[in-house]
Amino acid sequence: MNGIVFDIRRFSIHDGDGIRSSVYLKGCPLRCQWCQNPEGQDGRPTLWHFPSKCIECGDCVAACPRGALSSRDKAAAPKGPKPDAGGFIRIDRARCDECGACVEACPTASLGFVGRPMSVEEVLDEVLADAVFYDVSGGGLTLSGGDPVAQPDFSLALLRAAKAKGLTTAIESCLYLSTAKLLEFLPVTDLFLADLKAVDPVLHNKGTGFDNALILRNLWELADAGARMKVRLPLIPGHTATRENVEAVAAFVRSLRGDIELELLNFNPLARDKYRIAGLTYALDGVSTRFSEEEMRRFRSWAGLS
C-alpha cells in the first residue's frame, strides 16, 4: 500500500512524547484560512516553484506543453533579495496538468513536486533509522500533514507496522472522519493530538469551510473510549483568539470524560511565505507577529490553565 508523503521531519519534540519522527501526509478534509502547511492540503503531489533557487532562465516556460507557466518581466522585478512575493515564474493552476516537463527542464530544481508515493515499508525504514533516540527518550512515530485521516487506510497500515516494531505512535488530526473509521485508530494510536478550532459551528465554518459537529462527536467518542488525548487550540488573530472562543473550547474539553489536556498554540506567521511561493491568497497576510507572553498568559487565564 502506498501513501502520498510530503515530508518526514526527524528529531521532533513538539508532536508527542520524547524525540519523534513526524511523517507529513498529503490531503486534509478542512480548508483553514491560516493553514501552516498549505502544500499539504491537496492529496495529490503538487507542483511548486521555489524562487530562491531560480536563475530566471525561462527553460521551464518553453518546456510546458500547456502554456501553464509564464515569466515575470525582469525589468519590472522588485529590488531586494529573493525570494520575492511570488518569484519569477507564475503557474496557472487551471492549465497545469502536472506532467513534469518543466521540472525536467529546470537546471536548478527550482520547480518540483511536493509529495511522493511511499510504501509503508519505505516510510518505516526512514523512521526506524532513529530508533535509538526513541528508545532513550520514550519517543516514536507521529503522523501529521495535511491530516492523516485524509489517507485513513495508509495511516492505519503504517501505524500497525510501527506498533509491530515496538514504536509508540501518535496522530495529529482535526478528526474530521467517520466515527466508525476513526475508532479503528484506537488500538494502534497511543496519543491523539486533536486540533479543535472552535465549538461554535458558525465560527468553525467561517474559518475552516466546514461544520464541526462530526469533530465534536468524535472527541466525545475517543474520550469515552479512554483514548489518551491532547486537544490543541490554535490561537488565530481575528478568528479563534477571542475570550468567548477560548472559554468555550476549555469548557468543552473539561466536559469530556477522562483527564484531557488542553494546549493553546501561539499564532505562527511564517506560513505566509509558503502562500506567496504557491501564488495563493493568505487571509492573515497583514498579521506578522506572534502573541506576546503577556497575551498568552491572558489566554491561559481565560482557559483556566493558570
Secondary structure, 3 states (H helix, E strand, C coil): CEEEEEEEEEEECCCCCCCEEEEEECCCCCCCCCCCCHHHCCCCCEEEECHHHCCCCCHHHHHCCCCCEEECCHHHCCCCCCCCCCCCEEECCCCCCCCCHHHHHCCCCCEEEECEEEEHHHHHHHHHCCHHHHHHHCCEEEEEECCHHHCHHHHHHHHHHHHHCCCEEEEEECCCCCHHHHHHHHHHCCEEEEECCCCCHHHHHHHHCCCCHHHHHHHHHHHHCCCCEEEEEECCCCCCCCHHHHHHHHHHHHHCCCCCEEEEECCCHHHHHHHHHHCCCCCCCCCCCCCCHHHHHHHHHHCCCC
